[in-house]
Amino acid sequence: MKNIVIISVQHRKNVSSSVQEVLSEYGCLIKTRLGITDSTPKKCSQTGLIILEFLGNKREVNLMTKKLSKIHGVTVKSVSI
């Protein structure tokens, strides 16, 4: 079973350090991380999307998503496939 976590980040400049702190806490359980923004060479986007392949069990996924969801401007969804 694969656990996929999708994180939508608004106001990236303001919350990126808080998001990174949580992701670092669970870093050994993150197998794959993909970051997507709408940035262009002339404009840095303030929104972003992070997609994770998470190796932890459902309990660990829930703990991480709960911590991320407490950050203002962050929305998290997870799916197991």
N, C-alpha and C positions, 0 to 999 in steps of 0.2 A: 504494500500500500504506500502511495506517495501522498505527502502532505504539502499542499501548495498554499502559500500565504501571499495575498495581494494587498499592498499598502498604498493608499492614496494620500499624498502629502500636499497640503495647501500652505502657502507662506513659507516656502522652503528655507529662506534665509533665517527666519525666526525659530524654526523647530528642528532643523537638520541635526544639530548637536544632540538634542534630546532623543531623536529617533536613532541616531548612530549609537548612543549610549546603550539603549535597549538591545539593538542588534548585536553589539559587541558582547553583551552579557550572554547571548545565546549563540555566539559566533561558531563554536565548535559543532553546533547542530545544524548550521546552515550549509548545505552542500552547494547550492547554486544561488547566485544573486544577480538580478538583472535590473538596472535602473533605466527609466525612460523619462525624458522631459520633452517639452515643446520648444526648447531653446533653439535659437538661430545664431549665426555668427555675430549678429548685431544686437540681439536681445536675449537676456537670460530669463528663462521662464521661472515663475514663482510656484509652479505646480509640478508635481512629479509622481511617478508610479514606480514602485519597487515590487518585483516579483521574486519570491523565495521558494526554493525547494528545501523543505525543512525535514531533517532526519529524526527529530524527536517524536515522542509519542503524543497522543491527543492531549493529554494533560499538560505537557510542556508547550504545545502549540497554544492551548488556551491561556496559559500563564503569560506567554509572550504577547499574544494579541490583546489581552486585557491591559497590560502595561502600555502598549502602543496606543490603544484606544483612549487612554487617559490624557494623551497629549493633544492639546487644542489644535484643530486643523488636520488631524490624522484620522482616516477611516481605514478599517482593516476587515478583510474577509478571508476566510480559510476554507479549503475544500480538501477532502481526502478522496483520492481516486485509485 
